Amino acid sequence: MLERFFWMNGDPARLLVGEYEPSLVALSVLIAILSCCIGMLIAGIARSSRSPRFRHLAVASGSLALGAGIWSMHFIGMLAFRLPTPVGYDAPTTLASVVPAVLSSWIALQMLARERVTGRQLLAGGVLMGAGIGAMHYSGMAAMRMAPLLRFDPAWFAASIVVSALLAWFALWLRFGLRQTRLLGNAAVTVLSGTALGVAVAAMHYVAMGAARFIGEDVPGHVHRLDTDLIAGITIVTVALGGAVLAGNVFLRLQLLYRQLRLSEARQKAIFDTAVDGIITIDRHGTMLSVNPSVTRLFGWAPEELIGQDVKMLMPEPNRSMHGQYLKNYLDGGPAKVIGIGRETAAQRKDGSIFPIRLAVGEVRSDKQLTFVGFITDISEQKRIAQLLEREATHDALTDLPNRRRLSLVLPRSIARADRSGELFALLFIDLDGFKKINDDLGHEAGDELLKEVALRLSGIVRRTDLVARLAGDEFVILLEGLRAEDEARQMAESVLARLCQPTDLGGRAVSVGASVGMAFYRKGCGLSPEELLHQADQAMYKVKRCGKCDIAVSDD
């Protein structure tokens, strides 16, 4: 059985010796390299595609082109081998040998189209590809029709299979290895790995040819004639098929990219047009290139009024005057004042009104062109809410006067100013006399109305620079700054007493309250803390309470 396939212990004298036509050998190697480079390009196209359908189509068409190229290399290599006897080929068997070449190409491209492969996958791919090319070669040689018998040397046969698998594995490994090093560009990697795979495929063929043993006799006078038309036809068809498949894949890829680009542009336009934030793009000179509808809503300018104008028209002073210098400094390599840094600033509407915004600016560099993209958020409502919350935290809900927390924030600053300027300031601690009885007799609502009336009267007495605060219950404090003498504070305290002692109408009933007023003064360098100063005024007020109420007392400390 084995004797029908292998040449074993035969007479070497009966073997025919063949030789190669160098030009055809070179042509076969070039076709292998060209086909493998095309295969690498198609694998790259498939790998970069997000569409599974296109990826499968690219691999399938690429397998056909690469398989046809490998088979053409094999057949031209067969024609390059000259024997001293007529040789023909069985057409069905010859054409059938294309199938293993296409299948092995499909295995290779499936692997090359992946982003990453494991060592085990590479080894399996190399073995399968080598086996496929070996099957193509030996089935193609089985199509030879000639008088001599065709047998194969067992050692060379085994070596050809091993070499095929190793060379296929090496070529695949080289493709991934070159890509991972990132030392070469995609084009260089494609050419180098395609050349390596083409040389490997050709080497597989010629190593396998070395296993062939032709047993017979020379035919005297036989002249080996090359069928140049057949060779030219195979070459042209192979190159044309590879080029057509590559062109088709490139066209489909470009078409897919174009659709993706249009979809991306439509998506970006939808985001741009529907974004709540204003979006403005400007060039390196500050000229506005595009604005979205929210910019019109925020600033009151129509798009055609803004595009082509300097973006500084949307800025109030001093930012308007300084914007050009900001851009120049940044372009000259200076530190970024706005670029890449979100910050709160002010903007100016068409009507001249100024409103707070949060501005974030990014840059886009493409083809040596620089574009800045600004994202503008109107934070007027946020500011209003923040101010409202701050006021609620620092003002009394009933009287709308500053509360104890607000006083605790203001007093340290007043002390610091007094220490710097040497000016005198005073604290008047006011506690209403008789409030509890009114609150008990007339109810809490009447008591609240009385407290609000007291707040109005105190606010009407003091200067704009003074502070009136409600601490708790019926306790109030007046902060008087910028005094030239203590008498000014006493005069204010007397005005407070006089104003508070006037009757108040509560639901048709006239009621009167008095007040006990304690005063404490802060002089430069006295070293009192805010708490100590407030405590002194409080103690002075209690001195009045103990002595009969409705009077004024000054702290003795």
Secondary structure, 3 states (H helix, E strand, C coil): CHHHCECCCCCHHHEECCEECHHHHHHHHHHHHHHHHHHHHHHHHHHHCCCHHHHHHHHHHHHHHHHHHHHHHHHHHHHHEECCCCCEECHHHHHHCHHHHHHHHHHHHHHHCCCCCCHHHHHHHHHHHHHHHHHHHHHHHCCEECCCEEEECHHHHHHHHHHHHHHHHHHHHHHHHHHHHCCCCHHHHHHHHHHHHHHHHHHHHHHHHCCEEEECCCCCCCCCCCCHHHHHHHHHHHHHHHHHHHHHHHHHHHHHHHHHHHHHHHHHHHHHHHCCCEEEEECCCCEEEEECHHHHHHHCCCHHHHCCCEHHHHCCCCHHHHHHHHHHHHHCCCCCCCECCCEEEEEECCCCCEEEEEEEEEEEEECCEEEEEEEEEECHHHHHHHHHHHHHHHECCCCCCECHHHHHHHHHHHHHHHHHHCCEEEEEEEEEECHHHHHHHHCHHHHHHHHHHHHHHHHHHCCCCCEEEEEECCEEEEEEEEECCHHHHHHHHHHHHHHHCCCEEECCEEECCEEEEEEEEECCCCCCCHHHHHHHHHHHHHHHHHCCCCCEEECCC
